[in-house]
């Protein structure tokens, strides 16, 4: 049975709830919101105007009306902007968290944003704590179309100063909010008992009332890699699916997934990749995941196995009972692949460096991932750059890429 918010407030921290509060609209000259490259020295000034060029990362998402939403971090605040013209112009930034807090926004960290069909806006992020590699998973929502946001709450019900990091966010068809992350609580228990525990664990919480409150945390599976992002999607049957880098005995770090039986019940761990990469460290290379309307699972990942190194793609077969033979892609040094499937059309992008420029490479498939085009350069910059991401408005596929020279967004 679900625990009430009254019980939460008076007795236990094991369920979180999000209570409405005022958001902070930011007054700004509209021209500044359009700015690309910025002077980074100006970004650190106390009175600096919020500009997405001051952020290393940008996360993008479409709503059901085709409006583009982007989220980014500057000076311990998350800001949102929207675009109704495909990213050519953006609204004034709106601040999400009124109180400053340390927000992880680099590499495989970044705030996540999703917009429900009713127009509610949902965000998660990792709050960095005072000890290295520690954090809390934070959540806020807007029920008035992004004008105001709830006071952020901590989703992990274990509040020790340990690792709760690398959040992932997905929305169900009936207003469910699903949040998964990497969690070290079981590793810390094992350490206290002087027992071995490989990696950390995948935990999750979910809400059936649009994020007003959450069910208590549950474990998806133990022994996840410590610092690789998760792939999280909701399948067409409206059940969650989580993909992650798993730690097998002997420090073999390959990828697995869990297909939930229902929202309360994670499914068994199913192995997806078999490179048998043995490494006594976390490679900071999480997988990418996309699911089509027919339930086919499309996955991409990185392996550094000496005899099987590179980026790989595979899709599910026989009702996801097994996966296709992995397709290798990218040159040596290729990293951080992303996949997006729209019907039988697929796009995979990844990052490369050619010695002078940061590149976004891509391949395409029009037959569900059986045949692929030759790799091509989608974008290039001599500036520092984030990894590229894919998103869709339901009809077309777009590329979102933050660089030190400005934010780039276009149809592929």
Secondary structure, DSSP 8 states (H G I E B T S, - for coil): ----HHHHHHT-SSS-B------EE----HHHHT--S--HHHHTSTT----GGG-S--EEEE-TTS-EEEEEEETTEEEEEEESSTTSS----EES-SS---B--STT---EEEE-TTS-EEEEEEEE-SSTT-EEEEEEEESSTTSS----EE--S--SSS-EEEEEEEE-TTS-EEEEEEE-HHHHHHHHTT----SEEEEEEEESSTTSB----EEEEEEE-SS---EEEE-TTS-EEEEEEEEETTTEEEEEEEE-SBTTB---EEE------B-SS--S---EEEE-TT--EEEEEEEEETTEEEEEEEEEETTTTEE---EEES-TT-EEEEEEEETTEEEEEEEEE-SS-EEEEEEEESSSSSS----EEEEEESS-B---EEEE-SS-EEEEEEETTEEEEEE-
